[in-house]
Amino acid sequence: MPKTRFLRISVVSAIVWSLFPRLWTPFPRQRTPISLSKPLIIPRQNPLKGKPIFFSQSPHSARTTKGDEKKRFHVVFFSISISLFSVMSVMNFIRNSPMKLPSRVLNLRNSSFFGFRHWFHHPFPCKQKLFCKTNAFLPNFSYNSQFHAYPSRFLPFRRVINNTKKPNWSTSLDLSQSGSLSRPYGVSTDVRVASRVRDLSTSVETRVKDQNLDKFYLQNGINVNPFVVERIEKVENVLGGEVPVAEDVNNVKNIGEALEGRKSGIKVENDIEKEAWNLLRGAVVTYCGSPVGTVAANDPGDKQPLNYDQVFIRDFVPSALAFLLKGEGEIVKNFLLHTLQLQSWEKTVDCYSPGQGLMPASFKVRTVPLDGNKFEEVLDPDFGESAIGRVAPVDSGLWWIILLRAYGKITGDCTLQERVDVQTGIKLILNLCLADGFDMFPSLLVTDGSCMIDRRMGIHGHPLEIQALFYAALRSSLEMLTANESSKNLIRAINNRLSALSFHIREYYWVDMKKINEIYRYKTEEYSMDATNKFNIYPEQIPSWLMDWIPEEGGYLIGNLQPAHMDFRFFTLGNLWSIVSSLGTPKQNEAILNLIEAKWGDIVGHMPLKILYPAVENEEWRIITGSDPKNTPWSYHNGGSWPTLLWQFTLACIKMRRLELAEKAVALAEKRLSIDHWPEYYDTRNGKFIGKQSRLYQTWSIAGFLTSKMMLENPETGSLLFWDEDYNLLEICVCGLSKSGRKKCSRGAARSQILI
């Protein structure tokens, strides 16, 4: 600062002290001083409301003389004069200084006197809002969007986003565009914007705990459009207090925290997530130099890996989603195409060949020696002919179709679905599933061990897990199939099957307190078109544990239904996929999550989530499992806790807007998974112990955790993976009974209940 300015201030101060020494001495005792609680102040303008604010005068000041009032006026006048000279000098120093300044005074160099130009004529009103519910969700603005920091009397740090450019959102999240930083949540932030924000402020870290900052969050969950910015600020009370204008009811991080962790546009991962990503990348299998999948487990201490060193279609799904959300779609595309090629391979088990559309359960990359010391890599698939128990991989084709849809939704690349070989592969799988047979029901008839529960556990018949995946695969196929003359009959068959299957599951698989009481009073041996007990279920089948276990406000879909048999066990994966695919009604879906919340200790416990509840024990265990030593009570498939179910639970919670349940479950898993070396499953009723035969560093446990974390960080990705209710399906009924003159089916009477 030039010496002349210091001299100017000194001269003015000396004049005031010399001419008015009396003004700086205390007033006489007989006169009442100015009230300190309510001082007399010149009316000023409120920068937020635009209205003058008057402060009340002390009632005792009326007793003073006119000379006292004149002296007080001089005191105030000359005090303000000195303050103005001082502040003007500091302002000029700031404007001419080349040093890097904090964001609070960042724009004073270009501001008018005291920055009033920004206080009273703000170019962007504070009414604009941008809601972002998740902590790590930052929009992708175009590179020429401007970020401004304005000084304020009330806010120590203020950011306003130029509203001349809208956020750059796309229906499908392309995570690999050039010129952008790839983010793990499907949102890219431009490099120039990120560097611009980083250069503007040097004081963000000091404002992390400040509650007066702008905050970004997503209003009312997902699918909110458009996005707007909310101003969170406080206004000074006339008595010196603070009155909050708006409160952060969602308790989310402020923008200072978001910028601190994401200055470069990339989320900062904690140590557990970094470890998980390193392990997941270490499990990648390459074929001819390209990644094609991940092994089931990569346990270095496992001396007998059996088939855990192979790539399973079922196990790779959470890994594929993790890579897709990370912006790495190559491995998923390679996996889909290579497994499609395996579909056409010759499959024989004891001189019998299954259907042409059967997808393998797994495959392994083997090295075959050639002549001249040369080697060649080949894919060796397993269609069940080598599996323990020779189980048929019914769910592999269903998972493949579901993953194909997810790839197109997340990457936006629909060309893969439109390829002729891919379209043919979808049709082969559907023809195998929709083939005519002896079955009387629209549900898919399978043998025991044909899904995730790939050992004998009494699920043969029409297990819920297969029906939910079948329904999701049918809906996925309906979206991806090219409509033409060759596919119109298949599309018609899909619509008819979807309609019949949804009605069948919603009507006959659903149980709650009311339904159980109805079954308890069933009449048996009914022979009629109007029979209430259509499957001749005996009330004595209702297990004793169910009477006390079912909550008042919850319900679920039973595990299996056949003539004279209802499996009342709660199968987690089937119920979760009924929510995700909208196989259940909206009311039923909500009731399923209510049941999980009410029975948290039984279904979640110390490690999410139980594969089924309850376990079969004693004589029932010996009959159902054949005395399987691996499926002992509360272990493995018989009531074990599987961390891989976490991502499916998270997806269901996102759809039903119950994020708090998913966050609670993820927090439980995060405490133990890394410490326990990422086990395959946990044992005991509450999931306290690592499974006695559990493989460590299980890939889908790792991938399920990562996928859950990323979906919670960005719930918008969940909307790409689940299905909403399709009310048109409820209007389709292919029942031909009415045409033949026989009595119509019961769908019309039940439709009012289904639509609730």
Sequence and secondary structure as in RCSB ss.txt:
>XXXX:A:sequence
MPKTRFLRISVVSAIVWSLFPRLWTPFPRQRTPISLSKPLIIPRQNPLKGKPIFFSQSPHSARTTKGDEKKRFHV
VFFSISISLFSVMSVMNFIRNSPMKLPSRVLNLRNSSFFGFRHWFHHPFPCKQKLFCKTNAFLPNFSYNSQFHAY
PSRFLPFRRVINNTKKPNWSTSLDLSQSGSLSRPYGVSTDVRVASRVRDLSTSVETRVKDQNLDKFYLQNGINVN
PFVVERIEKVENVLGGEVPVAEDVNNVKNIGEALEGRKSGIKVENDIEKEAWNLLRGAVVTYCGSPVGTVAANDP
GDKQPLNYDQVFIRDFVPSALAFLLKGEGEIVKNFLLHTLQLQSWEKTVDCYSPGQGLMPASFKVRTVPLDGNKF
EEVLDPDFGESAIGRVAPVDSGLWWIILLRAYGKITGDCTLQERVDVQTGIKLILNLCLADGFDMFPSLLVTDGS
CMIDRRMGIHGHPLEIQALFYAALRSSLEMLTANESSKNLIRAINNRLSALSFHIREYYWVDMKKINEIYRYKTE
EYSMDATNKFNIYPEQIPSWLMDWIPEEGGYLIGNLQPAHMDFRFFTLGNLWSIVSSLGTPKQNEAILNLIEAKW
GDIVGHMPLKILYPAVENEEWRIITGSDPKNTPWSYHNGGSWPTLLWQFTLACIKMRRLELAEKAVALAEKRLSI
DHWPEYYDTRNGKFIGKQSRLYQTWSIAGFLTSKMMLENPETGSLLFWDEDYNLLEICVCGLSKSGRKKCSRGAA
RSQILI
>XXXX:A:secstr
  HHHHHHHHHHHHHHHHH GGGGS   TTS    SSS     EE TTT SEE     GGGGGS HHHHHHHHHH
HHHHHHHHHHHHHHHHHHHHH  S   GGGTTGGG  GGGHHHHHS SS TT      STT      TT  EEE 
  SS SS EEE TTS     SS     TTEE  TTS  EEHHHHHHHHHH S GGGGTT TTS B   TTSSS  
S   B   EEE TTS EEES   TT   BHHHHHHH TTSS    HHHHHHHHHHHHTEEEETTEEEEE SB  T
T S  TTTTSEEHHHHHHHHHHHHHHT  HHHHHHHHHHHHHHTS   BTTB   TT   SEEEEEEEEETTTEE
EEEEEEESSSSSTT    HHHHHHHHHHHHHHHHHH   HHHHSHHHHHHHHHHHHHHS   S  SSS  B TT 
SSS S SS  BS HHHHHHHHHHHHHHHHHS  STTTHHHHHHHHHHHHHHHHHHHHHTEEEHHHHHHHHT   S
  STT SSTT   GGGS HHHHHHS TT EEE SEEETTEEE  EEHHHHHHHHHTT S HHHHHHHHHHHHHTH
HHHTTTSS BSEES   HHHHHHHHSS SSS TTBTTBT B GGGHHHHHHHHHHTT HHHHHHHHHHHHHHTTT
TT  S EESTT  EE TT  SSBHHHHHHHHHHHHHHH GGGGGGTS    TTGGG     TTTTTS   THHHH
HHHHT 
